[in-house]
Amino acid sequence: MMTGCLRHNRVLQRPEVNIPVTSPDVLQLVDVVNRRYDPISSLTATLEVAVTVKGIHPGEVTDYASCPGYLWLRKPCSLRILILVPVLHTRAVDPASDGIGFTLRMPSRNRTIQGTNAVTSPPIIPWRICVPTYS
């Protein structure tokens, strides 16, 4: 559905949970993730990124137009994600990490941010939370 808007504000409704939620312990989750992750040495994927930002008021969110993108992953710790502008397909955001440091390119703002993957203080600007990290 093409409406011409790049964002849309809406109010969320509270979901009703009718079934009990089971939660495995941490060791079970780690085991499942490791069994699935170990056989993979590299990964290339086409993405469709849908961004929703929480509003100031409870239950209020802003949906932005979905953006196409690509993801490249190579073990042990190389990650790059390219997110494109809708319709134009030019680069919107281009983060990359080698496991030690990261580079975040924002061509529309003619800006590049580089740093380490270590969190030293909480982010002041919300979009800085989106830095790729490895453990």
Summary of the structure (lengths in Angstrom):
residues: 135
radius of gyration: 18.1
end to end distance: 39.2
largest distance: 49.1
contacts: 266
relative contact order: 0.14
helix: 15%
strand: 41%
